[in-house]
């Protein structure tokens, strides 16, 4: 399901990458309800294919996935699409993984289960900057 589900207007395009179907569907529904254009891929390999056909401003990706883990996907993403913001999500991340992801330019690193308010806050900061929250 690579094609963004467009709702029109000047809406940020988001690609969700997660091997857990329930997580993909849940995040897709949540973000679509917030007015974002959302597409989904089940792993990094499929996501790279999706990125060839659409323009995304944000990728929300899981860390632990088959075929290509989040760090390897992030490296490929940086090589080919360096201007795309990334939010990394994981249920199993340790400090080393966190540091590596941040060094590779991840905008935010969130732990599963995702807290809706936390994700909305990150999305707000991405859209409008930190100073808009005060």
HELIX and SHEET records of a PDB file:
HELIX    1   1 UNK A   21  UNK A   33  1                                  13    
HELIX    2   2 UNK A   44  UNK A   53  1                                  10    
HELIX    3   3 UNK A   70  UNK A   80  1                                  11    
HELIX    4   4 UNK A   95  UNK A  103  1                                   9    
HELIX    5   5 UNK A  116  UNK A  128  1                                  13    
HELIX    6   6 UNK A  130  UNK A  133  5                                   4    
SHEET    1   A 5 UNK A  37  UNK A  41  0                                        
SHEET    2   A 5 UNK A  13  UNK A  17  1                                        
SHEET    3   A 5 UNK A  58  UNK A  62  1                                        
SHEET    4   A 5 UNK A  85  UNK A  90  1                                        
SHEET    5   A 5 UNK A 108  UNK A 111  1                                        
END                                                                             
